[in-house]
Amino acid sequence: MKDQIEKLKQELAEFLELSKTITQGEWKQVDDCVDRGGNHRALIAIFGRHAGISQKQDERDATFIARSRNISPALVECLLVAVEGLEKVAFIQENQVTAYAYASNRDLSFNGRNAFDSLQQILTIWEAAK
């Protein structure tokens, strides 16, 4: 799992770097287009109507694209903080459980799995999204 977590953190860091290269400024939906930072000559048009999708759906898609662009760097930073925090908790829990099990001569490996389970869930969701 450690290798998967390191790969995830690397991919998140790469995404943050990529987000620094896009058109700056807040993006917003304008009709069925995405306005990139207020430059009306740099609109991203949604062409769903050519595939039988309504203008209303194109507008909803444009809204989602603009909002996703605006929020995704912050979401990735939050996920990175959460993964690193869960890593620390999992490490502490693993060491405490191992020390207690050794001292008491009992197998307590089922305890302290919450952080590991949460990390595994994050990894599963992340990989499924690719």
Buried (B, 14 or more C-beta within 10 A) or exposed (E): EEEBBEEBBEBBEEBBEEBEEEBEEEBBBBEBBBBBEEEEEEBBEBEBEEEEBEEEBBBBBBBEBBBEBEEEBEEBBEBBEEBEEBBEBBEEBBEEBEEEBEEEEEEBEEEBBEBBEBBBEBBEEBEEEE
